[in-house]
């Protein structure tokens, strides 16, 4: 005969048994330590670190159109010609830097990706700079690269391009502020006509600090002679001015590069401008990408992130990549399959390389 249910309940309460779900004190401490350790590791992993990561960015055809459908490069006051193929400028995505630092998880992901490179922040950005200053400098460099690209391309076609050495800024304590203004163009130093910023600097340093130098300046379309007092900085004679070069282009050149900054697209801009202003297609319909700064003498300079730009060029479908000669050691033996890396040191060499690619004649100077 079975006992009434109430007896069973009473017996259980009177003689408790061990709960199989209960943890021993040692196991509890171990679990709590594990949870705390994981939480601490997660917090530490989110701490901003002074590193930057370079990743492949998109490639943009300088012969194409922008997001709004307008030509990326336009020369409205000149006769332009239809073209084919592509002359892509390549980019790098940068994670990290002033105001937007990466954390340990970002670095782990970059370390696992063979296309990414990790650098200490100070190697890529001026120490103490802000994100706003970095962006402003990048935009200034992009504008300068577009201007110099237009200069080089137009000169290569026999166009006359004038230039002026203009005062961009003046130090607050510069004695020359009394006679020089921002926007003045310096045309002569001590009676000698100048043709470069270097000549202006040499003329100034020929004087001892504190002595005045005779300058001919152009202001408001009129020339005048002034005596500007020099000063001393780090043992050198200076005026305390920052000069820039303004060019007098025979035609307007419009470049719509969007939000991309930096100077590294200069060579590809110059090639595209030349292509648009000459009959036929420079590329012969080939898919060409590249990078490299350009100065007004036509020298192609090295850039950062060359590995990432090569990867981005291949992803965009390029068959050839124009690389500054100084960057060849950085990509030696690392050309992605199907991509030929061509070495260039001057704009003339870039034009010659594109011509060889177009006609398939071979003999391209490649990075070893």
Residue pairs with C-beta under 8 A, 6 or more apart in sequence:
23 31
44 104
45 103
45 104
45 105
46 103
46 104
46 105
47 103
47 104
48 101
48 102
48 103
49 96
49 101
49 102
49 103
49 104
49 107
50 101
50 120
50 121
50 122
51 96
51 101
51 102
51 107
51 118
51 119
51 120
51 121
52 94
52 95
52 96
52 97
52 102
52 118
52 119
52 120
52 121
52 124
52 125
53 94
53 95
53 96
53 102
53 106
53 107
53 110
53 116
53 117
53 118
53 119
54 92
54 93
54 94
54 116
54 117
54 119
54 304
54 305
54 308
55 92
55 93
55 94
55 95
55 110
55 113
55 115
55 116
55 308
56 92
56 93
56 115
56 308
56 309
56 311
56 312
56 315
57 90
57 91
57 92
57 93
57 308
57 309
57 312
58 91
58 312
58 316
59 88
59 89
59 90
59 91
59 289
59 312
59 313
59 315
59 316
59 318
60 72
60 88
60 89
60 91
60 257
60 258
60 260
61 72
61 86
61 87
61 88
62 72
62 73
62 87
62 88
62 89
62 265
62 268
62 269
62 271
62 272
63 72
63 73
63 83
63 85
63 86
63 87
63 272
63 275
63 276
63 283
64 71
64 72
64 86
65 71
65 72
66 72
66 256
66 258
67 258
70 256
71 256
72 255
72 256
72 257
72 272
73 253
73 254
73 255
73 256
73 269
73 272
73 273
73 276
74 80
74 253
74 254
74 256
75 251
75 252
75 253
75 254
75 273
75 276
75 277
76 252
76 254
77 251
77 252
78 251
78 277
79 277
80 276
80 277
81 276
81 277
81 278
81 279
81 280
82 281
83 275
83 276
83 280
83 281
83 282
83 283
84 281
84 283
84 284
84 285
85 281
85 282
85 283
85 284
85 285
85 286
85 287
85 288
85 358
86 283
86 286
86 287
86 288
86 289
86 318
87 268
87 271
87 272
87 275
87 282
87 283
87 288
87 289
87 290
87 354
88 268
88 287
88 288
88 289
88 290
88 313
88 316
88 318
89 257
89 260
89 264
89 265
89 268
89 269
89 289
89 290
89 291
90 289
90 290
90 291
90 309
90 310
90 312
90 313
90 316
90 321
91 260
91 309
91 312
92 304
92 305
92 308
92 309
92 312
93 308
94 124
95 102
95 106
95 110
96 102
96 106
96 121
97 121
97 124
97 125
97 131
97 134
98 121
98 125
98 129
98 130
98 131
98 133
98 134
99 130
99 131
99 132
100 131
101 121
102 110
107 118
109 116
110 116
110 117
110 118
111 118
115 307
115 308
115 311
116 308
117 305
117 307
117 308
124 304
125 134
126 133
126 134
129 137
135 261
137 261
138 261
138 262
139 261
141 261
141 262
141 263
142 257
142 260
142 261
142 262
142 263
142 265
144 263
145 262
145 263
145 264
145 265
145 266
145 269
145 293
145 294
146 253
146 255
146 257
146 266
146 269
147 247
148 266
148 270
148 294
148 295
148 296
149 255
149 265
149 266
149 267
149 269
149 270
149 273
149 294
150 247
150 249
150 253
150 255
150 269
150 270
150 273
151 161
151 163
151 247
151 249
151 296
152 270
152 294
152 295
152 296
152 298
152 347
153 269
153 270
153 271
153 273
153 274
153 277
153 347
154 161
154 249
154 250
154 251
154 253
154 273
154 277
155 161
155 298
156 270
156 274
156 298
156 347
156 348
156 351
157 274
157 277
157 278
159 250
159 251
160 250
161 247
161 248
161 249
161 250
162 247
162 248
163 245
163 246
163 247
163 248
163 296
164 185
164 187
164 218
164 245
164 246
164 247
164 248
165 185
165 186
165 187
165 194
165 196
165 197
165 200
165 243
165 244
165 245
166 183
166 184
166 185
166 186
166 243
166 244
166 245
166 246
167 180
167 181
167 182
167 183
167 184
167 185
167 186
167 241
167 242
167 243
168 182
168 241
168 242
168 243
168 244
169 182
169 241
169 242
170 176
170 177
170 180
170 181
170 182
170 240
170 241
170 242
171 177
171 240
171 241
173 231
173 240
174 231
174 239
174 240
174 241
175 228
175 229
175 230
175 231
175 240
176 228
176 229
176 230
176 231
176 239
176 240
176 241
177 240
178 229
179 226
179 227
179 228
180 215
180 217
180 226
180 228
180 239
180 241
181 219
183 219
184 217
184 218
184 219
185 217
185 218
185 219
185 246
186 194
186 200
186 215
186 216
186 217
186 243
187 193
187 194
187 216
187 217
187 218
187 223
188 194
188 215
188 216
189 199
189 200
189 203
189 204
189 213
189 214
189 215
189 216
190 203
190 206
190 213
190 214
191 214
191 216
192 199
192 203
194 200
194 203
197 243
197 245
200 243
203 213
204 213
204 230
204 237
204 238
204 239
205 236
205 237
205 238
206 237
207 213
207 230
207 237
208 230
208 237
209 230
209 231
209 232
209 237
210 229
210 230
210 231
210 232
211 229
211 230
211 237
212 227
212 228
212 229
212 230
213 227
213 228
213 230
213 239
214 225
214 226
214 227
215 225
215 226
215 227
215 228
216 223
216 224
216 225
217 223
217 224
217 225
217 226
228 239
230 237
230 238
230 239
231 237
231 238
231 239
231 240
232 238
233 240
245 296
247 296
253 273
255 269
257 265
262 303
263 293
263 303
264 291
264 292
264 293
264 303
264 304
264 309
265 291
266 292
266 293
266 294
267 290
267 291
267 292
267 293
267 294
267 300
267 322
267 324
267 344
267 347
267 350
268 289
268 290
268 291
268 292
268 322
269 294
270 294
270 347
270 350
271 282
271 290
271 347
271 350
271 351
271 354
274 282
274 351
275 281
275 282
275 283
281 358
282 351
282 354
282 355
282 358
283 354
283 357
283 358
284 357
284 358
284 359
284 360
285 358
286 319
286 320
286 357
286 358
287 316
287 317
287 318
287 319
287 320
288 318
288 319
288 320
288 321
288 322
288 354
288 357
289 309
289 312
289 313
289 316
289 318
289 320
289 321
289 322
290 313
290 321
290 322
290 323
290 342
290 344
290 350
291 303
291 306
291 309
291 322
291 323
291 324
291 327
292 300
292 301
292 302
292 303
292 322
292 323
292 324
292 327
292 344
292 350
293 300
293 301
293 302
293 303
293 324
294 300
294 301
294 347
295 301
298 346
298 347
298 348
299 345
299 346
299 347
300 324
300 325
300 344
300 345
300 346
300 347
300 349
300 350
301 324
301 326
302 324
302 326
302 327
303 309
303 324
303 327
306 323
306 324
306 327
306 330
306 331
307 330
307 331
307 334
309 321
310 321
310 323
310 331
310 334
310 335
310 336
310 339
310 341
311 336
313 321
313 339
314 336
314 338
314 339
318 339
319 338
319 339
319 340
320 339
320 340
320 342
320 357
320 364
321 335
321 339
321 340
321 341
321 342
322 342
322 344
322 350
322 353
322 354
323 331
323 341
323 342
323 343
323 344
323 367
324 344
324 345
325 343
325 344
325 345
326 345
327 367
328 341
328 343
328 367
328 368
331 341
331 367
332 367
332 368
333 368
335 341
335 367
340 364
340 366
341 366
341 367
342 353
342 357
342 364
342 365
342 366
342 367
343 365
343 366
343 367
344 350
344 353
344 365
349 365
353 364
353 365
356 362
356 363
356 364
357 364
